[in-house]
Amino acid sequence: MLTLERVNAYIEGVHVLRDIDLSIPAGGTIALIGRNGAGKTTLLRTVMGFLPSTGRIALDGQDLANVPSHRRPGLGIGYAPEDRRLFPAFTVEENILLPGEVAGLSRGERDRRMQRVYAVMPELREFATRGAGQLSGGQGKMAALARALMIGSKLVLLDEPFQGLAPALANRYAEVLRALHEDHPEITLLITESNPTLLRNFAEASYTIERGEVTLSEDSRAGTGG
């Protein structure tokens, strides 16, 4: 589904990602664990095409080398950055619908995907008409996930979604991810996090990133008998 082969990336001359080899199956829920500065965000941004890279990145066998960053969401890739990046002057629902409009989805398809969002996050209906700038941190995280789901019909990249959430909100967010995986097993989730315990209960495999190098975690090795 998503394949990275000997991927390297640099930021202002600093070698951040180092010969990354990673293969994520369709429908998988994968955790990428690492400390701050390990390269988690850089890897997601590289997949999105926001940073120059070498090596090969492919989605369903399609090499993304010649697909510019603004075209990649149209391939079914949704991205929720760590800082949410919602448009505060837009309503919550307008923020969620925006990537579908940019990608040229029909009104019917946008409505269908909006109902999918509300099915797994019914609380979003309560503040759908509220300005995004009025949301709490936890509500903003939910809205950012919903926006990623509007366009992410194949792959959704979530960058540290639990960061800064109170325990109750973190548990609710985890419930949403579990429900999403159960109701829409065709969607692949790649989730970065600093704390591995937050993803232990529902991630099917876990990778560790350290100094820009990715390895299968010890827990995943044990689970596969390797």
N, C-alpha and C positions, 0 to 999 in steps of 0.2 A: 504494500500500500504506500507507505512513505519510506523511502530508502535514501540514506546518506552514505556516500562512498568517498573516503579520504578527503573529507571536507575540511578546509582551512579557512579561517577568517581573521582579518586584521582590523584594528581600530586605531587610527592615527599612528600607524607603524608598529603597534604592539600586536604580537601574535597571540590571539585570544583562543581560537579553536584550532586544535591540533589533530589532523588526520582522523576526523570523526568517522567511524563506521557504525551505522545504526539502521536497523530494519524493524519497522513497526507494522504489524499485521492489521488488516482491515477489521474494524470493530473492536480493537484492543483498547484497554485503558492503561496507559503507561505513565509511570512516575519518573521524573528526572530530578534527582536529589543532589543538592550541592550548596555549599556555603555562599554567602554574598561574594561576588567577584569571581566565582568559579567558571562562569561562562553560560549559565542557564539562559538568561535573557538574550545573550548574543546568539545562541543557537536558534531560538525561536525567531528572532529578527532576521537571521540568515535564511531560514526556511521561507519567510515572507518576502525575501528579496530586498530587504532594507539595507543590507550591507554587502559589499563585494566579497566574493568567495571563490575559492578554487575547489576542484573535485566535482562530484556529481550529486545533485539532489533530484529525486524523481518522485512523482505522485502517480500511482497506478501505472508505473512504467514510463510515464511521460517525463522526459528530461526538462527541468524548469529553467535551464540555463538561458534560454531565449524568451522566457516569459517574464515581462517586467513586473515590478512589485504591484502596480495598480491593477494588473490583470489576474494575479494569483487568487484573490478572493473569488473571482468568477469561476475558478476550477472547483470550488466547494471547500475552500479553506477559510475558517473563521479564526480570529485572533482577539484575545482579551488581554491587553497589556496590564502590567502590574498597577499602573496609575490610572486605569480605567479610561481616561481621555474621552469622557462624555462631553457633548456640547451643552453648556449650562443654559443657554437661551432656548434650547429646544425642549419639548416635553420628553418624558421618558419614552413614550411610544414612538415619537418621531426619531429619537436616537436609535431605537431598536430597528425601525423600518429603513433607516437611511442606507445601510449597505446593500439591501435588496433593491432599492431604487437605483443606486449607482450602478449595480450589476445588471440592471435592465430586466429584473424579474417582473412578470406580469402581476397585476393587482391581485388576481386570484391566488397566485403562488405566494405572494407576500402575506395575504390573509391566512392562507393555510399554514405557513410557517409561524405566523403570529399565534395562531391557536395552539400549535405545538409548544411554543414557549409558555403560553399561559397554562397549558396542561401540566407542565412540570414545575412551574413557578406561579401558582395562582395568586400569590400576594402582589405580583406586579400589576394586576388589574386595579388594585386599590389606589395606586399612585401613577397610573398610566398617563394622566393628563397633567401631572405635576411637573414643574420645571426641573430638569435634571440637576440644576445647581442647588436645589433644595433637599437633595437626598442625603441620608446618612452614609457613612462609609460602607456599612454592610449592604444597604439598599443599592448603592452605586456598584458594588461588586456583582450583585444579582443582575442589574441592568446591563453591565458590560458582558456578562455571560450570555444574556438573552440576545444582545446585539451580535455576538459571535455566532450564535445558533441561527440567526436569520440567514447568514450566508454559508455557514459551515455545514454543508450537507454531507461531506465526506470526512473532514478533519477539523478538529477544534483544538487550538493551542491556547492554554491557560497559563499565564505567568504569575506564579505565587498568589493564587486566588485567596488563600487563607490568611495572608499577611495582614495583621492589624485587626482581625476580627475577634470579637469576644467569643468565649467558648460556645455560647448558645447559637450564635450566628454561624460559627464555623461548623457546628453539627448540622445546622439547617442546610448550609451550602453542600456539605457532604451528602446529605439526603437527596438533594436535587441532582447531584452527579450520579448517584446510584439509580435514581428513577430514570434519568436520561438514558443511562446505559441499558436498563431493562426495557424501556419503551422503544428505544431507537438503537438497537445493537449494531446497526450499519455505520454509526458515527464513531470514528476513532478519536480518542481523547489523549492528548499529550500534555501532562500537567507538571509544571516545575514547582519545587518547594524546597525550603531549607530544612524543615522538620519532617523526617520520614514517617513518624507515627501518625501524622494527619491523613496519610494516603494508604496506610497499611491495610485497612479493612476492605478496600474496593479496587485498588490498583492490581492488575493481573501480572504485571512485571515492573521491576524497579531498576533503574540505572543510576549510577553515580557519576557526577561530573566533577573533576578536580583539575584545576589548572588547564582547563580546556580540553581534557581527555575524558572520554566516556567509557565506562566499564559496566558490565552487568553486576548488580549488587549481590552481596552474599546471600541475602534472603531469597532472591530469585534463583540463584544457583541451587540452593537447597531445595527449592520447590520443584525444580526440574530434574532433580536427582543428579545434577552435574557436579 
